Amino acid sequence: MLLGKEVCILIEANNIGDGKTTVTHLVGFYYDSWIKQFLRRKPKNSMVVPDPTPGRLPYVLDKGERWAGMME
C-alpha cells in the first residue's frame, strides 16, 4: 500500500481456532530472493515493529476475532 511516497504493509491476523490467542510481536524479514527464504538462509534485513499502528500489542484475540496493524 502506498501513502504518498512511503510504502506501508498492512498485516491482519484472524483467530480461526476454538479458543483465545494472543498476538505478542510483529516482526519482518527481508530476503534477496525467494530461494534464500525457502532454504532458510539468514535474511538480509530484519525488523521488530514496536507500534503497529492502529493495532496495539499485546492483543488478545477471541474466537473469530480479527486484529490489524501496519508497518511503514
PyMOL Python script that loads the backbone (N, CA, C, O; Angstrom):
from pymol import cmd

cmd.read_pdbstr("""\
ATOM      1  N   MET A   1       0.855  -1.161   0.000  1.00  0.00           N
ATOM      2  CA  MET A   1       0.000   0.000   0.000  1.00  0.00           C
ATOM      3  C   MET A   1       0.901   1.224   0.000  1.00  0.00           C
ATOM      4  O   MET A   1       1.880   1.267   0.745  1.00  0.00           O
ATOM      5  N   LEU A   2       0.592   2.210  -0.814  1.00  0.00           N
ATOM      6  CA  LEU A   2       1.377   3.437  -0.873  1.00  0.00           C
ATOM      7  C   LEU A   2       0.620   4.584  -0.222  1.00  0.00           C
ATOM      8  O   LEU A   2      -0.552   4.817  -0.520  1.00  0.00           O
ATOM      9  N   LEU A   3       1.289   5.284   0.654  1.00  0.00           N
ATOM     10  CA  LEU A   3       0.760   6.509   1.257  1.00  0.00           C
ATOM     11  C   LEU A   3       1.746   7.615   0.917  1.00  0.00           C
ATOM     12  O   LEU A   3       2.799   7.731   1.544  1.00  0.00           O
ATOM     13  N   GLY A   4       1.404   8.428  -0.079  1.00  0.00           N
ATOM     14  CA  GLY A   4       2.362   9.427  -0.534  1.00  0.00           C
ATOM     15  C   GLY A   4       3.518   8.709  -1.208  1.00  0.00           C
ATOM     16  O   GLY A   4       3.307   7.942  -2.148  1.00  0.00           O
ATOM     17  N   LYS A   5       4.738   8.948  -0.739  1.00  0.00           N
ATOM     18  CA  LYS A   5       5.911   8.293  -1.299  1.00  0.00           C
ATOM     19  C   LYS A   5       6.406   7.146  -0.427  1.00  0.00           C
ATOM     20  O   LYS A   5       7.418   6.523  -0.749  1.00  0.00           O
ATOM     21  N   GLU A   6       5.710   6.858   0.673  1.00  0.00           N
ATOM     22  CA  GLU A   6       6.118   5.791   1.573  1.00  0.00           C
ATOM     23  C   GLU A   6       5.353   4.507   1.280  1.00  0.00           C
ATOM     24  O   GLU A   6       4.187   4.539   0.886  1.00  0.00           O
ATOM     25  N   VAL A   7       6.017   3.395   1.475  1.00  0.00           N
ATOM     26  CA  VAL A   7       5.383   2.084   1.321  1.00  0.00           C
ATOM     27  C   VAL A   7       4.947   1.615   2.701  1.00  0.00           C
ATOM     28  O   VAL A   7       5.724   1.657   3.655  1.00  0.00           O
ATOM     29  N   CYS A   8       3.709   1.171   2.802  1.00  0.00           N
ATOM     30  CA  CYS A   8       3.172   0.654   4.055  1.00  0.00           C
ATOM     31  C   CYS A   8       2.690  -0.776   3.825  1.00  0.00           C
ATOM     32  O   CYS A   8       2.154  -1.102   2.766  1.00  0.00           O
ATOM     33  N   ILE A   9       2.890  -1.621   4.835  1.00  0.00           N
ATOM     34  CA  ILE A   9       2.442  -3.001   4.767  1.00  0.00           C
ATOM     35  C   ILE A   9       1.365  -3.197   5.825  1.00  0.00           C
ATOM     36  O   ILE A   9       1.580  -2.916   7.004  1.00  0.00           O
ATOM     37  N   LEU A  10       0.208  -3.680   5.394  1.00  0.00           N
ATOM     38  CA  LEU A  10      -0.907  -3.949   6.296  1.00  0.00           C
ATOM     39  C   LEU A  10      -0.876  -5.420   6.675  1.00  0.00           C
ATOM     40  O   LEU A  10      -0.771  -6.290   5.811  1.00  0.00           O
ATOM     41  N   ILE A  11      -0.967  -5.693   7.967  1.00  0.00           N
ATOM     42  CA  ILE A  11      -0.941  -7.052   8.485  1.00  0.00           C
ATOM     43  C   ILE A  11      -2.274  -7.336   9.160  1.00  0.00           C
ATOM     44  O   ILE A  11      -2.794  -6.504   9.904  1.00  0.00           O
ATOM     45  N   GLU A  12      -2.825  -8.523   8.894  1.00  0.00           N
ATOM     46  CA  GLU A  12      -4.090  -8.909   9.506  1.00  0.00           C
ATOM     47  C   GLU A  12      -3.951 -10.307  10.080  1.00  0.00           C
ATOM     48  O   GLU A  12      -3.407 -11.201   9.431  1.00  0.00           O
ATOM     49  N   ALA A  13      -4.441 -10.495  11.295  1.00  0.00           N
ATOM     50  CA  ALA A  13      -4.449 -11.808  11.942  1.00  0.00           C
ATOM     51  C   ALA A  13      -5.887 -12.153  12.307  1.00  0.00           C
ATOM     52  O   ALA A  13      -6.595 -11.354  12.920  1.00  0.00           O
ATOM     53  N   ASN A  14      -6.304 -13.348  11.924  1.00  0.00           N
ATOM     54  CA  ASN A  14      -7.650 -13.834  12.227  1.00  0.00           C
ATOM     55  C   ASN A  14      -7.546 -15.065  13.106  1.00  0.00           C
ATOM     56  O   ASN A  14      -6.781 -15.980  12.800  1.00  0.00           O
ATOM     57  N   ASN A  15      -8.298 -15.102  14.186  1.00  0.00           N
ATOM     58  CA  ASN A  15      -8.318 -16.270  15.054  1.00  0.00           C
ATOM     59  C   ASN A  15      -9.409 -17.216  14.564  1.00  0.00           C
ATOM     60  O   ASN A  15     -10.597 -16.971  14.769  1.00  0.00           O
ATOM     61  N   ILE A  16      -8.988 -18.296  13.916  1.00  0.00           N
ATOM     62  CA  ILE A  16      -9.949 -19.286  13.420  1.00  0.00           C
ATOM     63  C   ILE A  16      -9.979 -20.517  14.318  1.00  0.00           C
ATOM     64  O   ILE A  16     -10.590 -21.529  13.974  1.00  0.00           O
ATOM     65  N   GLY A  17      -9.323 -20.427  15.463  1.00  0.00           N
ATOM     66  CA  GLY A  17      -9.277 -21.546  16.407  1.00  0.00           C
ATOM     67  C   GLY A  17     -10.513 -21.600  17.291  1.00  0.00           C
ATOM     68  O   GLY A  17     -11.469 -20.848  17.101  1.00  0.00           O
ATOM     69  N   ASP A  18     -10.471 -22.506  18.262  1.00  0.00           N
ATOM     70  CA  ASP A  18     -11.594 -22.712  19.167  1.00  0.00           C
ATOM     71  C   ASP A  18     -11.507 -21.892  20.445  1.00  0.00           C
ATOM     72  O   ASP A  18     -12.476 -21.826  21.202  1.00  0.00           O
ATOM     73  N   GLY A  19     -10.360 -21.264  20.698  1.00  0.00           N
ATOM     74  CA  GLY A  19     -10.184 -20.505  21.934  1.00  0.00           C
ATOM     75  C   GLY A  19      -9.464 -19.202  21.696  1.00  0.00           C
ATOM     76  O   GLY A  19      -9.222 -18.807  20.555  1.00  0.00           O
ATOM     77  N   LYS A  20      -9.122 -18.536  22.786  1.00  0.00           N
ATOM     78  CA  LYS A  20      -8.418 -17.260  22.701  1.00  0.00           C
ATOM     79  C   LYS A  20      -6.955 -17.491  22.333  1.00  0.00           C
ATOM     80  O   LYS A  20      -6.391 -18.552  22.602  1.00  0.00           O
ATOM     81  N   THR A  21      -6.353 -16.476  21.712  1.00  0.00           N
ATOM     82  CA  THR A  21      -4.919 -16.466  21.438  1.00  0.00           C
ATOM     83  C   THR A  21      -4.424 -15.035  21.586  1.00  0.00           C
ATOM     84  O   THR A  21      -5.221 -14.097  21.555  1.00  0.00           O
ATOM     85  N   THR A  22      -3.125 -14.858  21.744  1.00  0.00           N
ATOM     86  CA  THR A  22      -2.566 -13.532  21.954  1.00  0.00           C
ATOM     87  C   THR A  22      -1.528 -13.218  20.885  1.00  0.00           C
ATOM     88  O   THR A  22      -0.622 -14.012  20.633  1.00  0.00           O
ATOM     89  N   VAL A  23      -1.668 -12.054  20.260  1.00  0.00           N
ATOM     90  CA  VAL A  23      -0.656 -11.537  19.337  1.00  0.00           C
ATOM     91  C   VAL A  23       0.319 -10.755  20.202  1.00  0.00           C
ATOM     92  O   VAL A  23      -0.069  -9.780  20.846  1.00  0.00           O
ATOM     93  N   THR A  24       1.590 -11.175  20.226  1.00  0.00           N
ATOM     94  CA  THR A  24       2.558 -10.554  21.127  1.00  0.00           C
ATOM     95  C   THR A  24       3.640  -9.753  20.413  1.00  0.00           C
ATOM     96  O   THR A  24       4.165  -8.794  20.979  1.00  0.00           O
ATOM     97  N   HIS A  25       3.985 -10.128  19.173  1.00  0.00           N
ATOM     98  CA  HIS A  25       5.069  -9.468  18.458  1.00  0.00           C
ATOM     99  C   HIS A  25       4.712  -9.297  16.990  1.00  0.00           C
ATOM    100  O   HIS A  25       3.899 -10.045  16.446  1.00  0.00           O
ATOM    101  N   LEU A  26       5.321  -8.315  16.360  1.00  0.00           N
ATOM    102  CA  LEU A  26       5.242  -8.156  14.912  1.00  0.00           C
ATOM    103  C   LEU A  26       6.664  -7.959  14.418  1.00  0.00           C
ATOM    104  O   LEU A  26       7.314  -6.966  14.747  1.00  0.00           O
ATOM    105  N   VAL A  27       7.138  -8.900  13.634  1.00  0.00           N
ATOM    106  CA  VAL A  27       8.494  -8.832  13.087  1.00  0.00           C
ATOM    107  C   VAL A  27       8.425  -9.019  11.580  1.00  0.00           C
ATOM    108  O   VAL A  27       7.471  -9.595  11.058  1.00  0.00           O
ATOM    109  N   GLY A  28       9.436  -8.533  10.894  1.00  0.00           N
ATOM    110  CA  GLY A  28       9.516  -8.676   9.447  1.00  0.00           C
ATOM    111  C   GLY A  28      10.915  -9.078   9.038  1.00  0.00           C
ATOM    112  O   GLY A  28      11.891  -8.745   9.710  1.00  0.00           O
ATOM    113  N   PHE A  29      11.009  -9.798   7.927  1.00  0.00           N
ATOM    114  CA  PHE A  29      12.292 -10.244   7.390  1.00  0.00           C
ATOM    115  C   PHE A  29      12.346  -9.925   5.908  1.00  0.00           C
ATOM    116  O   PHE A  29      11.342 -10.038   5.205  1.00  0.00           O
ATOM    117  N   TYR A  30      13.533  -9.520   5.427  1.00  0.00           N
ATOM    118  CA  TYR A  30      13.733  -9.253   4.007  1.00  0.00           C
ATOM    119  C   TYR A  30      14.809 -10.186   3.471  1.00  0.00           C
ATOM    120  O   TYR A  30      15.910 -10.261   4.017  1.00  0.00           O
ATOM    121  N   TYR A  31      14.479 -10.899   2.393  1.00  0.00           N
ATOM    122  CA  TYR A  31      15.412 -11.798   1.735  1.00  0.00           C
ATOM    123  C   TYR A  31      15.703 -11.276   0.334  1.00  0.00           C
ATOM    124  O   TYR A  31      14.842 -10.661  -0.295  1.00  0.00           O
ATOM    125  N   ASP A  32      16.930 -11.524  -0.161  1.00  0.00           N
ATOM    126  CA  ASP A  32      17.298 -11.117  -1.519  1.00  0.00           C
ATOM    127  C   ASP A  32      16.483 -11.855  -2.576  1.00  0.00           C
ATOM    128  O   ASP A  32      16.198 -11.308  -3.641  1.00  0.00           O
ATOM    129  N   SER A  33      16.108 -13.099  -2.278  1.00  0.00           N
ATOM    130  CA  SER A  33      15.360 -13.905  -3.243  1.00  0.00           C
ATOM    131  C   SER A  33      14.491 -14.912  -2.493  1.00  0.00           C
ATOM    132  O   SER A  33      14.723 -15.201  -1.320  1.00  0.00           O
ATOM    133  N   TRP A  34      13.502 -15.431  -3.184  1.00  0.00           N
ATOM    134  CA  TRP A  34      12.610 -16.402  -2.561  1.00  0.00           C
ATOM    135  C   TRP A  34      13.347 -17.703  -2.257  1.00  0.00           C
ATOM    136  O   TRP A  34      12.991 -18.411  -1.315  1.00  0.00           O
ATOM    137  N   ILE A  35      14.370 -18.023  -3.046  1.00  0.00           N
ATOM    138  CA  ILE A  35      15.101 -19.267  -2.812  1.00  0.00           C
ATOM    139  C   ILE A  35      15.868 -19.218  -1.492  1.00  0.00           C
ATOM    140  O   ILE A  35      15.969 -20.230  -0.798  1.00  0.00           O
ATOM    141  N   LYS A  36      16.410 -18.050  -1.140  1.00  0.00           N
ATOM    142  CA  LYS A  36      17.106 -17.911   0.146  1.00  0.00           C
ATOM    143  C   LYS A  36      16.125 -18.078   1.309  1.00  0.00           C
ATOM    144  O   LYS A  36      16.463 -18.654   2.343  1.00  0.00           O
ATOM    145  N   GLN A  37      14.917 -17.569   1.124  1.00  0.00           N
ATOM    146  CA  GLN A  37      13.895 -17.751   2.148  1.00  0.00           C
ATOM    147  C   GLN A  37      13.488 -19.224   2.227  1.00  0.00           C
ATOM    148  O   GLN A  37      13.355 -19.776   3.319  1.00  0.00           O
ATOM    149  N   PHE A  38      13.292 -19.851   1.086  1.00  0.00           N
ATOM    150  CA  PHE A  38      12.907 -21.259   1.030  1.00  0.00           C
ATOM    151  C   PHE A  38      13.947 -22.151   1.693  1.00  0.00           C
ATOM    152  O   PHE A  38      13.601 -23.105   2.388  1.00  0.00           O
ATOM    153  N   LEU A  39      15.238 -21.834   1.473  1.00  0.00           N
ATOM    154  CA  LEU A  39      16.325 -22.616   2.052  1.00  0.00           C
ATOM    155  C   LEU A  39      16.657 -22.196   3.480  1.00  0.00           C
ATOM    156  O   LEU A  39      17.610 -22.696   4.078  1.00  0.00           O
ATOM    157  N   ARG A  40      15.869 -21.278   4.018  1.00  0.00           N
ATOM    158  CA  ARG A  40      16.024 -20.798   5.396  1.00  0.00           C
ATOM    159  C   ARG A  40      17.398 -20.184   5.652  1.00  0.00           C
ATOM    160  O   ARG A  40      18.010 -20.397   6.699  1.00  0.00           O
ATOM    161  N   ARG A  41      17.867 -19.414   4.664  1.00  0.00           N
ATOM    162  CA  ARG A  41      19.114 -18.675   4.833  1.00  0.00           C
ATOM    163  C   ARG A  41      18.864 -17.452   5.699  1.00  0.00           C
ATOM    164  O   ARG A  41      17.719 -17.061   5.924  1.00  0.00           O
ATOM    165  N   LYS A  42      19.935 -16.857   6.179  1.00  0.00           N
ATOM    166  CA  LYS A  42      19.828 -15.656   7.006  1.00  0.00           C
ATOM    167  C   LYS A  42      19.236 -14.519   6.167  1.00  0.00           C
ATOM    168  O   LYS A  42      19.674 -14.300   5.037  1.00  0.00           O
ATOM    169  N   PRO A  43      18.246 -13.792   6.704  1.00  0.00           N
ATOM    170  CA  PRO A  43      17.681 -12.675   5.948  1.00  0.00           C
ATOM    171  C   PRO A  43      18.676 -11.528   5.809  1.00  0.00           C
ATOM    172  O   PRO A  43      19.565 -11.358   6.644  1.00  0.00           O
ATOM    173  N   LYS A  44      18.517 -10.747   4.750  1.00  0.00           N
ATOM    174  CA  LYS A  44      19.375  -9.583   4.541  1.00  0.00           C
ATOM    175  C   LYS A  44      19.092  -8.526   5.609  1.00  0.00           C
ATOM    176  O   LYS A  44      20.018  -7.899   6.123  1.00  0.00           O
ATOM    177  N   ASN A  45      17.830  -8.330   5.938  1.00  0.00           N
ATOM    178  CA  ASN A  45      17.407  -7.389   6.980  1.00  0.00           C
ATOM    179  C   ASN A  45      16.286  -8.012   7.801  1.00  0.00           C
ATOM    180  O   ASN A  45      15.526  -8.846   7.308  1.00  0.00           O
ATOM    181  N   SER A  46      16.197  -7.597   9.049  1.00  0.00           N
ATOM    182  CA  SER A  46      15.074  -7.992   9.888  1.00  0.00           C
ATOM    183  C   SER A  46      14.661  -6.787  10.721  1.00  0.00           C
ATOM    184  O   SER A  46      15.466  -5.888  10.968  1.00  0.00           O
ATOM    185  N   MET A  47      13.406  -6.774  11.153  1.00  0.00           N
ATOM    186  CA  MET A  47      12.903  -5.630  11.898  1.00  0.00           C
ATOM    187  C   MET A  47      11.870  -6.066  12.920  1.00  0.00           C
ATOM    188  O   MET A  47      11.152  -7.045  12.716  1.00  0.00           O
ATOM    189  N   VAL A  48      11.800  -5.341  14.007  1.00  0.00           N
ATOM    190  CA  VAL A  48      10.756  -5.501  15.011  1.00  0.00           C
ATOM    191  C   VAL A  48       9.925  -4.236  14.965  1.00  0.00           C
ATOM    192  O   VAL A  48      10.468  -3.132  15.000  1.00  0.00           O
ATOM    193  N   VAL A  49       8.608  -4.388  14.885  1.00  0.00           N
ATOM    194  CA  VAL A  49       7.707  -3.238  14.826  1.00  0.00           C
ATOM    195  C   VAL A  49       7.103  -3.048  16.213  1.00  0.00           C
ATOM    196  O   VAL A  49       6.222  -3.810  16.613  1.00  0.00           O
ATOM    197  N   PRO A  50       7.573  -2.027  16.961  1.00  0.00           N
ATOM    198  CA  PRO A  50       7.104  -1.856  18.340  1.00  0.00           C
ATOM    199  C   PRO A  50       5.688  -1.296  18.443  1.00  0.00           C
ATOM    200  O   PRO A  50       4.993  -1.559  19.424  1.00  0.00           O
ATOM    201  N   ASP A  51       5.251  -0.529  17.445  1.00  0.00           N
ATOM    202  CA  ASP A  51       3.927   0.099  17.489  1.00  0.00           C
ATOM    203  C   ASP A  51       3.261  -0.038  16.127  1.00  0.00           C
ATOM    204  O   ASP A  51       3.338   0.882  15.312  1.00  0.00           O
ATOM    205  N   PRO A  52       2.604  -1.176  15.861  1.00  0.00           N
ATOM    206  CA  PRO A  52       1.992  -1.403  14.551  1.00  0.00           C
ATOM    207  C   PRO A  52       0.656  -0.680  14.402  1.00  0.00           C
ATOM    208  O   PRO A  52      -0.395  -1.320  14.350  1.00  0.00           O
ATOM    209  N   THR A  53       0.692   0.626  14.334  1.00  0.00           N
ATOM    210  CA  THR A  53      -0.498   1.458  14.256  1.00  0.00           C
ATOM    211  C   THR A  53      -1.449   0.930  13.195  1.00  0.00           C
ATOM    212  O   THR A  53      -0.962   0.575  12.122  1.00  0.00           O
ATOM    213  N   PRO A  54      -2.742   0.846  13.391  1.00  0.00           N
ATOM    214  CA  PRO A  54      -3.505   1.221  14.571  1.00  0.00           C
ATOM    215  C   PRO A  54      -3.606   0.111  15.612  1.00  0.00           C
ATOM    216  O   PRO A  54      -4.204   0.323  16.668  1.00  0.00           O
ATOM    217  N   GLY A  55      -3.042  -1.059  15.348  1.00  0.00           N
ATOM    218  CA  GLY A  55      -3.115  -2.162  16.301  1.00  0.00           C
ATOM    219  C   GLY A  55      -2.232  -1.927  17.516  1.00  0.00           C
ATOM    220  O   GLY A  55      -1.251  -1.188  17.443  1.00  0.00           O
ATOM    221  N   ARG A  56      -2.571  -2.543  18.609  1.00  0.00           N
ATOM    222  CA  ARG A  56      -1.784  -2.459  19.843  1.00  0.00           C
ATOM    223  C   ARG A  56      -1.336  -3.860  20.231  1.00  0.00           C
ATOM    224  O   ARG A  56      -2.064  -4.834  20.039  1.00  0.00           O
ATOM    225  N   LEU A  57      -0.129  -3.948  20.780  1.00  0.00           N
ATOM    226  CA  LEU A  57       0.402  -5.242  21.213  1.00  0.00           C
ATOM    227  C   LEU A  57       0.796  -5.176  22.671  1.00  0.00           C
ATOM    228  O   LEU A  57       1.276  -4.130  23.107  1.00  0.00           O
ATOM    229  N   PRO A  58       0.625  -6.212  23.439  1.00  0.00           N
ATOM    230  CA  PRO A  58      -0.034  -7.465  23.075  1.00  0.00           C
ATOM    231  C   PRO A  58      -1.546  -7.274  22.940  1.00  0.00           C
ATOM    232  O   PRO A  58      -2.119  -6.340  23.501  1.00  0.00           O
ATOM    233  N   TYR A  59      -2.174  -8.167  22.192  1.00  0.00           N
ATOM    234  CA  TYR A  59      -3.611  -8.096  21.958  1.00  0.00           C
ATOM    235  C   TYR A  59      -4.194  -9.505  22.013  1.00  0.00           C
ATOM    236  O   TYR A  59      -3.710 -10.411  21.335  1.00  0.00           O
ATOM    237  N   VAL A  60      -5.228  -9.680  22.817  1.00  0.00           N
ATOM    238  CA  VAL A  60      -5.892 -10.985  22.949  1.00  0.00           C
ATOM    239  C   VAL A  60      -7.009 -11.071  21.916  1.00  0.00           C
ATOM    240  O   VAL A  60      -7.907 -10.230  21.873  1.00  0.00           O
ATOM    241  N   LEU A  61      -6.932 -12.108  21.084  1.00  0.00           N
ATOM    242  CA  LEU A  61      -7.958 -12.343  20.070  1.00  0.00           C
ATOM    243  C   LEU A  61      -8.895 -13.440  20.557  1.00  0.00           C
ATOM    244  O   LEU A  61      -8.463 -14.562  20.820  1.00  0.00           O
ATOM    245  N   ASP A  62     -10.159 -13.117  20.675  1.00  0.00           N
ATOM    246  CA  ASP A  62     -11.161 -14.129  20.987  1.00  0.00           C
ATOM    247  C   ASP A  62     -11.444 -14.947  19.729  1.00  0.00           C
ATOM    248  O   ASP A  62     -11.022 -14.581  18.632  1.00  0.00           O
ATOM    249  N   LYS A  63     -12.154 -16.045  19.895  1.00  0.00           N
ATOM    250  CA  LYS A  63     -12.534 -16.903  18.772  1.00  0.00           C
ATOM    251  C   LYS A  63     -13.271 -16.078  17.713  1.00  0.00           C
ATOM    252  O   LYS A  63     -14.251 -15.402  18.024  1.00  0.00           O
ATOM    253  N   GLY A  64     -12.799 -16.132  16.460  1.00  0.00           N
ATOM    254  CA  GLY A  64     -13.441 -15.424  15.359  1.00  0.00           C
ATOM    255  C   GLY A  64     -13.082 -13.948  15.257  1.00  0.00           C
ATOM    256  O   GLY A  64     -13.585 -13.266  14.364  1.00  0.00           O
ATOM    257  N   GLU A  65     -12.235 -13.432  16.135  1.00  0.00           N
ATOM    258  CA  GLU A  65     -11.882 -12.009  16.135  1.00  0.00           C
ATOM    259  C   GLU A  65     -10.717 -11.743  15.187  1.00  0.00           C
ATOM    260  O   GLU A  65      -9.964 -12.652  14.836  1.00  0.00           O
ATOM    261  N   ARG A  66     -10.581 -10.465  14.775  1.00  0.00           N
ATOM    262  CA  ARG A  66      -9.543 -10.045  13.843  1.00  0.00           C
ATOM    263  C   ARG A  66      -8.721  -8.926  14.434  1.00  0.00           C
ATOM    264  O   ARG A  66      -9.255  -8.069  15.139  1.00  0.00           O
ATOM    265  N   TRP A  67      -7.415  -8.919  14.155  1.00  0.00           N
ATOM    266  CA  TRP A  67      -6.509  -7.860  14.560  1.00  0.00           C
ATOM    267  C   TRP A  67      -5.813  -7.331  13.319  1.00  0.00           C
ATOM    268  O   TRP A  67      -5.462  -8.110  12.432  1.00  0.00           O
ATOM    269  N   ALA A  68      -5.605  -6.023  13.236  1.00  0.00           N
ATOM    270  CA  ALA A  68      -4.905  -5.431  12.105  1.00  0.00           C
ATOM    271  C   ALA A  68      -3.873  -4.446  12.599  1.00  0.00           C
ATOM    272  O   ALA A  68      -4.097  -3.731  13.576  1.00  0.00           O
ATOM    273  N   GLY A  69      -2.744  -4.411  11.923  1.00  0.00           N
ATOM    274  CA  GLY A  69      -1.676  -3.474  12.220  1.00  0.00           C
ATOM    275  C   GLY A  69      -1.003  -3.058  10.925  1.00  0.00           C
ATOM    276  O   GLY A  69      -1.251  -3.642   9.870  1.00  0.00           O
ATOM    277  N   MET A  70      -0.150  -2.047  11.008  1.00  0.00           N
ATOM    278  CA  MET A  70       0.517  -1.539   9.812  1.00  0.00           C
ATOM    279  C   MET A  70       1.955  -1.225  10.141  1.00  0.00           C
ATOM    280  O   MET A  70       2.260  -0.759  11.239  1.00  0.00           O
ATOM    281  N   MET A  71       2.848  -1.481   9.187  1.00  0.00           N
ATOM    282  CA  MET A  71       4.250  -1.098   9.349  1.00  0.00           C
ATOM    283  C   MET A  71       4.659  -0.255   8.166  1.00  0.00           C
ATOM    284  O   MET A  71       4.309  -0.551   7.023  1.00  0.00           O
ATOM    285  N   GLU A  72       5.405   0.801   8.446  1.00  0.00           N
ATOM    286  CA  GLU A  72       5.848   1.721   7.393  1.00  0.00           C
ATOM    287  C   GLU A  72       7.291   1.464   7.057  1.00  0.00           C
ATOM    288  O   GLU A  72       7.852   2.136   6.192  1.00  0.00           O
TER     289      GLU A  72
END
""", "prot")
cmd.dss("prot")
cmd.show_as("cartoon", "prot")
cmd.util.cbc("prot")
cmd.orient("prot")
